[in-house]
Amino acid sequence: MSKILIDRAPKLLQLDNGKEFYNTNFDKLMYKYKIHKHSTFSIMKACIVERFNRTLKEKMFREFTTRGSHDWISILSSCLMNTIIQNTKL
């Protein structure tokens, strides 16, 4: 995760209540990069995050198939930017 945050880190991360986001290691990483966590404590808000995750996963697996590689670090940035631009219609 630190490799991803080297170039640019978000100021706020919207998360669900998954254990992967609530542990000492993740908290240290968020503190190091001055990222604030916002948790969704309702089912409705969690749906937004889950939909984003599904869209990102679909894009990544398309790239894996195209490239014939599962090197997710090299494609994550472009997949995220593409997803964000489409969702915000910039």
C-alpha positions in Angstrom: 0.0 0.0 0.0 2.8 2.4 0.7 4.0 2.0 -2.9 0.7 3.3 -4.1 0.7 6.3 -1.8 4.2 7.5 -2.8 3.1 9.7 -5.7 -0.2 11.0 -4.4 -2.3 10.2 -1.3 -5.9 11.1 -0.7 -6.9 13.3 2.2 -10.0 11.3 3.1 -10.7 7.6 2.6 -14.3 6.4 2.8 -14.3 2.8 4.1 -16.7 0.1 5.2 -16.4 -1.7 8.5 -14.0 -4.4 7.2 -11.3 -5.7 9.5 -8.7 -4.9 6.8 -9.2 -1.2 7.6 -9.3 -1.5 11.4 -6.0 -2.7 12.6 -2.8 -1.2 13.9 -0.8 -1.5 10.6 -3.5 0.3 8.6 -3.8 3.0 11.2 -0.1 3.6 11.2 -0.1 3.9 7.4 -3.0 6.4 7.5 -1.2 8.4 10.1 2.1 8.4 8.1 0.4 9.8 5.0 -2.0 12.1 7.0 -5.1 10.3 5.6 -8.4 10.6 7.5 -10.7 7.6 7.6 -14.4 7.9 7.3 -16.4 4.8 8.0 -19.9 4.0 6.7 -21.9 2.6 9.5 -25.1 2.0 7.5 -25.9 -0.5 4.9 -26.9 2.1 2.3 -23.6 4.0 2.5 -21.6 0.8 2.4 -23.3 0.0 -0.9 -21.5 3.0 -2.5 -18.1 1.7 -1.4 -18.9 -1.9 -2.4 -20.0 -0.7 -5.9 -16.8 1.3 -6.3 -14.8 -1.8 -5.3 -16.6 -4.0 -7.8 -16.0 -1.5 -10.6 -12.3 -1.2 -9.8 -12.0 -5.0 -9.6 -13.7 -5.4 -13.0 -11.3 -2.9 -14.6 -8.3 -4.5 -13.0 -9.2 -8.0 -14.2 -9.8 -6.7 -17.7 -6.2 -5.3 -17.6 -4.8 -8.5 -16.2 -6.4 -10.4 -19.1 -5.1 -7.9 -21.7 -1.6 -7.8 -20.3 -1.4 -11.5 -19.3 0.0 -10.4 -15.9 -1.4 -9.9 -12.4 0.9 -7.0 -11.6 -1.7 -4.9 -10.0 0.6 -2.2 -8.7 1.5 -1.1 -12.2 -2.1 -0.7 -13.3 -3.8 0.5 -10.1 -3.2 4.2 -10.7 -4.6 4.3 -14.2 -7.6 2.1 -13.2 -8.4 4.4 -10.2 -8.1 7.6 -12.3 -10.3 6.1 -15.0 -12.9 5.1 -12.4 -12.8 8.5 -10.6 -13.1 10.5 -13.8 -16.1 8.4 -15.0 -17.9 8.6 -11.7 -17.4 12.4 -11.3 -17.8 13.2 -15.0 -14.8 15.5 -15.0 
